[in-house]
Amino acid sequence: MFKSKIKALLLSSRQKKITRPYPFVPVTPPENLRGRLEVDANKCIGCGSCVRTCPSRLIKIENTEDERTVMFTAGRCIYCGRCAQSCPEKAIHITHEFELATDNKKDLEIIIKIKMVQCTVCGKPFTSLNMLNKQIERLKDKTEEDINKLKICPECKRKMQTGGGSPF
Amino acid sequence: MENFKETLVYISSNIETIDEKNIVIRTEPSQIKEVAKLLEIQGARFIHLTAIDFISQKNKIELNYFFSILQDNLNIIVKVEIDPLTPSISSISEITPAVIWSERECNDLFGIKFEGHPDPRRLVLSDDWPEGIHPLRKNFQYNISPPEVKQPVALKKPEEGKTVIPIGPFYPSLEEPAYFRLIVDGEEIVDFDYRGFYVHRGIEKLAESALNYQQIPFLAERICGICGFVHSCAYCQAVEKAGGIEIPVRAKFIRSMFLELERLHSHLLWIGLAAHIVGFDTLFMQAWRIREPVMYLCEMITGNRKTYGINIVGGVTINVLPQHLKDMEGIISQIEKEVIQLREIILDDEVIQLRFKNVGVLTQNDAKKYCVCGPVARASGVNIDMRINFPYAAYPMLSFRVPLNKSGDVWARTIIRLEEILISISILKQIIENIPEGPTSIKISKIEPWKEAISYIEAPRGQLFHYVMTGPDGRPYRWSVRAPSYQNYQALAIMLKGASIADAPLIIGSIDPCFSCTERYEAIDIRKKIPRVYSVEELKRCLKAR
């Protein structure tokens, strides 16, 4: 009995405190910590790949006349980092920021707006400007005709193929 | 095994051998008792019972009884189709008492009547849930909450002259919601009633109706707050098995590594809690201090102390660097030294021995009858360990022993858990030595619908069971989870009978109950802040006061 108590005393006296004096002394987050999201509006092409992977289903895409809005309700984020992994353009970046407590939910929302391109035939907005630029970049030989083809929405393209004849 | 199949032919002509480890028996509802009896004679362990709603496909509800024969490493699924208009079948609780909770649950969630059930009260659904609405049927939408109904609360009535001592609805020593009612005669506990499922969150329903295969691991990990990794791992394994996906060996090793790290910190947490329950707070603080470096290690590798979020179908999302392995080696050697000291302190302490020995005894027979699992079963001399019986992840490539104890009391459970910590450390050392290089995940292609798979994990609390039936919409058609505590709870009545009131918190604590694991699914409105399951009047007052 006595022996056990002495052992317990030894075990506890040999060790220092393990708790960290946070928040009085700031902590350096570990290398792999997944914190607040950062979205680069210039890189986003509005493809919606993150919408499909997000387990919390917090990313929404809305289309208006000439803009596509990508909304992150990041208050519901579980910081899994799947959106950043799935993003083909690396527009989503996971930061190390973890002190996100706030009294205003809006602080955690990320809203980015991407410019849309209108179809040169029917005038409907159908793809984002970033996406179009990407596609133009990928073209092997950047002929005027190929570039113009990209500016037509899939619907009009189909009509042209079935109806025959090119407007150019 | 061959004999066994021959006997089965008399019962049902429809036996499918899926592979050498899985057998499916299809039988008629009227014959379920005979099949259960036969399986019982063959030494089959009951695992779980769940239903699948096939009303829109073939106008049937399919009941799935899961059994396993440990010595043959054999899984047996007994499938019974019943009519959804008159959904009733005879209860097999006389033959296997371990089925009692599962049958009550099927009654709640699928509306299946079990004739001859000894305790047909509600288990999962809240008291104010309307009659006749069964949330896991496919015609019930996951985001709908039915109106509250005032109904009398079905609590066990004590016999004349006996008193009820309530513990809960907020369990004091584990800080979790559960309502234990001890029915006592003087100091002695004569009966026991449990009303739980207050933290039931509709997880299975949400997964089956709104998420896709790759989103569910993150939801599964949130089933439990201590051993969440086991759930995401079991789910991923089940889907991988159903989809015929073979993951890279390195991913298997990383999974095993975190499973063992989790066992390490979970068992140390339990030892701290058990010491705290008996008032030995030095030990409580020391156990938790020893545990802390494990949490730091996990944080360093995955970025999180808990809920690592690294499991996906097809592997893991992170890589373990050589520096991590080096740090881990240092940390676990230090823990090993300290746990040996901790063990000496516990073994020599007479006060702890007086409190733990011969308390909450579960005999080997009862342990088998109630199909308890994990350290509770091993402390009663039942040799069961999923890492050996149904090896998964990297365990076929690792060697370790399974500690056993015969006495079946709280003391035995403590010793088993202390042993398991040291065994986990030895497994981790093997993993550090043998982890191969290579990719950590593979890309998965489309998963075929209507395939089913079972997956087991030896969680810190015992055998965890996940069942997945793949569906046509890129998500499981049915995903069923049976947590280890679910089965261990049912044996509590046996452990508590005859004990004194003072020992009750310790006995309840000794199975390492995990409330969230046990109470995983129900369709409640997730946007509502107040869980609707808090329906007992006194509880409502508490909530208002808050």
Interface residues (C-beta under 8 A of the other chain):
Chain A: M1 K3 S4 K5 K7 A8 L10 L11 S12 Q15 I18 T19 P30 E31 N32 L33 R34 R52 T53 C54 P55 R57 I78 Y79 C80 G81 R82 Q85
Chain B: A210 L211 N212 Q214 Q215 I216 F218 L219 R222 T282 L283 M285 Q286 R289 E292 P293 E299 M300 I301 T302 G303 N304 G309 T317 I318 E338 Q341 L342 E344 I345 I346 L347 D348 D349 E350 V351
